[in-house]
Amino acid sequence: MIRLSTTDASFAQDFAALVDARRESDADVTRDVSTILRSVREEGDAALKAFTLRLDGHDLDESGWQVPLADCAAAFDALDPDLREALELAASRIRAYHEKQRPADTAFTDDAGVRLGARWRAVDAAGVYVPGGRAAYPSTLLMNAIPAKVAGVERLVVVTPTPKGTINPLVLAAAHLAGADEVWRVGGAQAVAALAWGTDRIARVDVVTGPGNAWVAEAKRQVYGVVGIDMVAGPSEIVVVADGQNDPDWIAADLLSQAEHDVTTQSILFTDSPEFADAVVDAVERQLIDLPTGETARIAWEKSGAIVLVRDLAEAMPLVDRLAPEHVEIAVDDPQPLFDLLRHAGSAFLGRHTPEAIGDYVAGPNHVLPTGRRARFASGLGVTDFMKRTSFLQLDAESLAKLGPATVALAEAEGLPAHAQSVALRLR
């Protein structure tokens, strides 16, 4: 675990190294993914069956390619009542939050008499990738599927790997609750290929979203352009900005809540109190002892964790901007002034009683967020990721007469006489 202080002579160099540290997988998966994509594109279902047998250990012809929607409904009905209620609460809050994101169509007539505007429409079909190997995440299914349905997507396809043919019933329950139209027992880069190009069984979609391992992320990167994607996500990260008035156990738990995801996760604390920093380090050590995911969390904390001491918390905010992290907690009594200084983050959690974990499940905002400093230019998953905007304009003879001569002049200056002619003929 790295400890830095803005008063250190080497701070600028050391912090730059922290910002630029590479945590993505070092495995060269590009060529392997290209081979998988090409195989599925050329061989279709036969390739899906072969990859599933080799990687997930079951024969799709025997275990079933598609999960019947009735099985999803049955899984939902069979849930423990408390768990079902929790899942319903999460779904309702995610839906309510994203319904407020729906963009409105616009139309107006300007001073030249030209009618202009924009119209929003959902894509026809979307594919959601849900991890199903080391862990299964029904919350991720809700976070991806519900915004698609809110956008108006008519065909929502879920793909998820099912090791040895088994599937987490919570994922099926979430698929039912989110209104999935198809659920397929395929995963990995091969599932992304099937969604992008289609096979005899699985019809192609227009947008692919959802997290996955390095192979899934690389597959999404390679199919972009054939389909739209949400983002290419890397290892998770959390930054906590906290003063010395916090309970160190709370902040330690927040840091570990991301560290338990994967050994490449990054957890960073900014504080203006050296004593509090020491207390958090001690609390992390205590909690790691009994944490069931402690082995993973410890590697992540020791490899990529950091504590940065600042003179005051305002000094921390431009440093946080340089990290542009996936999650930022601002754990102070009045977080708004510090939040006003923040420019780049996937999602912010304000105040002492807003742990990041709330946002992962039931708060409402999406937990599919940009990582790896991509929050400098990217946003979390939302309704508009499943929609596209069509601009329109309408002229009459009078408005064409006002705009036409300038159009002809510009077209001729660019050496495009046919452009000019299409306007000039109408002007005559």
Secondary structure by P-SEA (a helix, b strand, c coil): cbbbbccccaaaaaaaaaaaccccccccaaaaaaaaaaaaaacaaaaaaaaaaaccccccccccccccaaaaaaaaaaccaaaaaaaaaaaaaaaaaaaaabbbbbbbccccccccbbbbbbccbbbbbbbccccccaaaaaaccaaaaaacccbbbbbbbbccccccaaaaaaaaaaccccccccccaaaaaaaacccccbbbbcbbbbbbcaaaaaaaaaacccccccccccccbbbbbccccccaaaaaaaaaccccccccbbbbbbbccaaaaaaaaaaaaaaaacccaaaaaaaaaacccbbbbccccccaaaaaaaacccbbbbccccaaaaaaacccccccccccccccccccccccccccccccccccccccccccccbbbbbbccccaaaaaaccaaaaaaaaaaccaaaaaaaaaaac
